[in-house]
C-alpha cells in the first residue's frame, strides 16, 4: 500500500529536494499529493486529501510545525518531522516513538525511516504517539513525563519516573514499574538506555538498567549488589562498579 503524503515546509528548496528524493527512489512507496509552505496551507491539504503521511518542518515563520496539531482533535496520519531543531524537541520526538529526518535530508536516512514505518504500521496508533509528544513538549518540567513504549500489541504509555528497572530479554526488554507491572518492549536494552535520561538511569550490568531513585541499598559483600525498593536484588558488574558508585553518590549529593 502506498503512503499518500503531504510535505509542509516554508523553504521551497527543502520541499523540492524531498520531493525529488521521493520521486527518484521511493515512488513505489510514497505518493505526494501536495506541497505546502506553511501550517495553514498544510491543514487545508490534510483536510482535503486525508494523507496517511505528513512530512512536517518544525521551524517555520508565523506558526511553527507544532501548531499543526492544534487544528485537529484526532490524528489519523503519520508524522515525520524534518528539522535541524534543538535537541530538546528531538528528544521529545524520540520519547513519543515518532520519527524525524535531520536536514539536509538524504536518501539513506529516508530509507531507514520508511523501513521503521512499514515495520510498525500494523500496531501503530498515531494519535497516541502525537498526544504523548504534545504532552511532553508542553510539560513545565525540564524532564519528559511520559514515554511511548512499543509492545507486541501497540504502544504502552508510561511515566518515566514510574520505571524501576529494565532487564534485557534477547531482542526485547522487560520493564518493571513501581506498581510491580511488567511491560515487554519490542526494543533492545541498549535502545531503551539511549532513550531514558542518563542522570536518572544507570546500566549496572549488561542485563540491567536501573532507576537510581529506587535503589534502597548497595552491598560489597560477596560481590557488588543492589537492593531496590521493591525488594529485587540485582548484580552490579565489576567493571561498572566504580562508575556506578560515582553516579550513586552524585545522585545523593555526596
Residue, then its C-alpha position, 0 to 999 in steps of 0.5 A: x500500500x502506498x503512503x499518500x503524503x503531504x510535505x509542509x515546509x516554508x523553504x521551497x528548496x527543502x520541499x523540492x529536494x524531498x520531493x525529488x528524493x521521493x520521486x527518484x527512489x521511493x515512488x513505489x512507496x510514497x505518493x505526494x499529493x501536495x506541497x505546502x509552505x506553511x501550517x495553514x496551507x498544510x491543514x487545508x491539504x490534510x483536510x482535503x486529501x486525508x494523507x496517511x503521511x505528513x512530512x512536517x518542518x518544525x521551524x517555520x515563520x508565523x506558526x511553527x510545525x507544532x501548531x499543526x496539531x492544534x487544528x485537529x482533535x484526532x490524528x489519523x496520519x503519520x508524522x515525520x518531522x524534518x528539522x535541524x531543531x534543538x535537541x530538546x524537541x528531538x528528544x521529545x520526538x524520540x520519547x513519543x516513538x515518532x520519527x524525524x529526518x535531520x536536514x539536509x535530508x538524504x536518501x539513506x536516512x529516508x530509507x531507514x525511516x520508511x523501513x521503521x514505518x512499514x515495520x510498525x504500521x500494523x500496531x501503530x496508533x498515531x494519535x497516541x504517539x502525537x498526544x504523548x509528544x504534545x504532552x511532553x513538549x508542553x510539560x513545565x518540567x525540564x524532564x519528559x513525563x511520559x514515554x511511548x513504549x512499543x509492545x507486541x500489541x501497540x504502544x504502552x504509555x508510561x511515566x518515566x519516573x514510574x520505571x524501576x528497572x529494565x532487564x534485557x530479554x534477547x531482542x526485547x526488554x522487560x520493564x518493571x514499574x513501581x506498581x510491580x507491572x511488567x511491560x515487554x518492549x519490542x526494543x533492545x536494552x541498549x535502545x531503551x538506555x539511549x532513550x531514558x535520561x542518563x542522570x536518572x538511569x544507570x546500566x549496572x550490568x549488561x542485563x540491567x538498567x536501573x532507576x537510581x531513585x529506587x535503589x534502597x541499598x548497595x552491598x560489597x559483600x560477596x560481590x557488588x549488589x543492589x537492593x531496590x525498593x521493591x525488594x529485587x536484588x540485582x548484580x552490579x558488574x565489576x567493571x561498572x562498579x566504580x562508575x556506578x558508585x560515582x553516579x550513586x553518590x552524585x545522585x545523593x549529593x555526596 
